[in-house]
Amino acid sequence: MIRVAILGAGIGREHLNAYRLLPEAFSVVLIVDQDENRAMSLKESDGFLVSTDISDALRDPSIDIMDICLPPHLHVPVALKALVSGKHVICEKPIATSLRDVDQLEAAAAKHRRNLYPVFQYRFGPPLAQLRRLIDEGFAGHPQIATVETHWSRDAAYYAVPWRGTWTGEQGGAILSHAIHAHDLITHFMGPVSAVSGFATTRVNPIETEDCAALSFEMENGALATSNITLGAAGNETRLRFVFENLTATSSTAPYAPGMQPWVFEARSPGKQPVVDQIVAETPPEDTGFKGFLTEVAKNMSDAPNNAVTLQDGAASVMLVTAIYDAVRTGARVTLPLDAQHPLYKGWLP
Ligand SMILES: NC(=O)c1ccc[n+]([C@@H]2O[C@H](COP(=O)([O-])OP(=O)(O)OC[C@H]3O[C@@H](n4cnc5c(N)ncnc54)[C@H](O)[C@@H]3O)[C@@H](O)[C@H]2O)c1
């Protein structure tokens, strides 16, 4: 049984709901939030303890995983303390907001032989597993092009939480906080990004950080992708389209869990559609969202074959965000990977 402390009772509530669905693997023993009432509101009938002090989680030797659901500026300092204290870490996105901090996390994880699992729960659900299988079995062929839309609606009530929309608190805008999942899916299915260019602006809410962007990516394998982002849409939709040599995969528009609803998988050659349909039908079911994400963490912790999100995946995400901010500010085409000599290596805060 993996014993968990959840830090932060905002999205932490959804993590807790997923742990509750996996009682054979996980036991949540502590919820920490500086707002005690918020932490207590999660308690219901569970037997876990509640604290307002993160040190209580660090000091408890029975806790295996610290699940960090705190505002972004706290992710790195708390994750480092957890790793040094011998805890594995689950960390909400973004795991860090500079390449230098990622290097620190990687060094601490290696030194203390602990794992850090970045939260990219959009990767999980039946249609995502189906696409993975169509690729892995060699049907899809080489990736050609992808288009992703993160068209969400955020208003003054959302930005009433003081850390949001600020460089010091949120550390970025829609590129960092909202489209990060769609961008993770581009790299997950189409491979590492080798170049970025684009535009970003603030047009929806009176915030410091960007809330609209139009971005272009070139992948190492030659495929191309575009990402179109706004927090001023009429509703909330995430739309993903991956075009491969032999297959076009189109998501539903479910905004926060692309795995929740079926996707359309079309063979380029109509005669091959039965092969696609058969692979889709034979793909073992996969849990959606946080439950799917945590299922893979549990498998990874017990050395079973797994698709757990890795620290390297989180590092790639932070590198991509760094390259995007560089590209939109300079107007340049920024090539990846970025190294310690890059001007934004220590962070992109203006
Ligand atoms: N994976 C996703 O889809 C997803 C969705 C929403 C948010 N997030 C991420 O989750 C993180 C938290 O976002 P949120 O919307 O839950 O924020 P939130 O502000 O609603 O919740 C954060 C909680 O942390 C608590 N907190 C802050 N500082 C603390 C401290 N020093 N000690 C103890 N508790 C402290 C606050 O009281 C608050 O209850 C962010 O990094 C965000 O990007 C991820």
PDBQT file of the ligand as one rigid body, heavy atoms in Angstrom, charges set to zero:
ROOT
HETATM    1  N1  LIG A 401      -3.720  18.895 -13.878  1.00  0.00    +0.000 N 
HETATM    2  C1  LIG A 401      -4.697  19.775 -14.051  1.00  0.00    +0.000 C 
HETATM    3  O1  LIG A 401      -5.535  19.630 -14.920  1.00  0.00    +0.000 OA
HETATM    4  C2  LIG A 401      -4.795  20.962 -13.126  1.00  0.00    +0.000 A 
HETATM    5  C3  LIG A 401      -5.996  21.642 -12.984  1.00  0.00    +0.000 A 
HETATM    6  C4  LIG A 401      -6.040  22.730 -12.108  1.00  0.00    +0.000 A 
HETATM    7  C5  LIG A 401      -4.894  23.127 -11.433  1.00  0.00    +0.000 A 
HETATM    8  N2  LIG A 401      -3.729  22.447 -11.649  1.00  0.00    +0.000 N 
HETATM    9  C6  LIG A 401      -2.490  22.857 -10.966  1.00  0.00    +0.000 C 
HETATM   10  O2  LIG A 401      -2.620  22.548  -9.580  1.00  0.00    +0.000 OA
HETATM   11  C7  LIG A 401      -1.933  23.529  -8.813  1.00  0.00    +0.000 C 
HETATM   12  C8  LIG A 401      -2.909  24.125  -7.814  1.00  0.00    +0.000 C 
HETATM   13  O3  LIG A 401      -3.952  24.722  -8.518  1.00  0.00    +0.000 OA
HETATM   14  P1  LIG A 401      -5.389  24.950  -7.845  1.00  0.00    +0.000 P 
HETATM   15  O4  LIG A 401      -6.308  25.399  -8.918  1.00  0.00    +0.000 OA
HETATM   16  O5  LIG A 401      -5.750  23.757  -7.046  1.00  0.00    +0.000 OA
HETATM   17  O6  LIG A 401      -5.052  26.164  -6.852  1.00  0.00    +0.000 OA
HETATM   18  P2  LIG A 401      -5.832  26.620  -5.553  1.00  0.00    +0.000 P 
HETATM   19  O7  LIG A 401      -5.316  27.978  -5.225  1.00  0.00    +0.000 OA
HETATM   20  O8  LIG A 401      -7.295  26.422  -5.737  1.00  0.00    +0.000 OA
HETATM   21  O9  LIG A 401      -5.356  25.564  -4.429  1.00  0.00    +0.000 OA
HETATM   22  C9  LIG A 401      -4.057  25.588  -3.907  1.00  0.00    +0.000 C 
HETATM   23  C10 LIG A 401      -4.166  25.326  -2.404  1.00  0.00    +0.000 C 
HETATM   24  O10 LIG A 401      -2.831  25.379  -1.870  1.00  0.00    +0.000 OA
HETATM   25  C11 LIG A 401      -2.937  25.963  -0.565  1.00  0.00    +0.000 C 
HETATM   26  N3  LIG A 401      -1.635  26.510  -0.192  1.00  0.00    +0.000 N 
HETATM   27  C12 LIG A 401      -0.982  27.560  -0.753  1.00  0.00    +0.000 A 
HETATM   28  N4  LIG A 401       0.205  27.767  -0.139  1.00  0.00    +0.000 NA
HETATM   29  C13 LIG A 401       0.314  26.813   0.823  1.00  0.00    +0.000 A 
HETATM   30  C14 LIG A 401       1.316  26.500   1.785  1.00  0.00    +0.000 A 
HETATM   31  N5  LIG A 401       2.463  27.196   1.875  1.00  0.00    +0.000 N 
HETATM   32  N6  LIG A 401       1.085  25.468   2.628  1.00  0.00    +0.000 NA
HETATM   33  C15 LIG A 401      -0.064  24.750   2.567  1.00  0.00    +0.000 A 
HETATM   34  N7  LIG A 401      -1.053  25.011   1.669  1.00  0.00    +0.000 NA
HETATM   35  C16 LIG A 401      -0.857  26.020   0.798  1.00  0.00    +0.000 A 
HETATM   36  C17 LIG A 401      -4.003  27.036  -0.709  1.00  0.00    +0.000 C 
HETATM   37  O11 LIG A 401      -4.592  27.369   0.551  1.00  0.00    +0.000 OA
HETATM   38  C18 LIG A 401      -4.994  26.381  -1.672  1.00  0.00    +0.000 C 
HETATM   39  O12 LIG A 401      -6.061  25.755  -0.990  1.00  0.00    +0.000 OA
HETATM   40  C19 LIG A 401      -1.377  24.540  -9.809  1.00  0.00    +0.000 C 
HETATM   41  O13 LIG A 401      -0.033  24.235 -10.080  1.00  0.00    +0.000 OA
HETATM   42  C20 LIG A 401      -2.204  24.332 -11.063  1.00  0.00    +0.000 C 
HETATM   43  O14 LIG A 401      -1.476  24.627 -12.228  1.00  0.00    +0.000 OA
HETATM   44  C21 LIG A 401      -3.670  21.381 -12.464  1.00  0.00    +0.000 A 
ENDROOT
TORSDOF 0
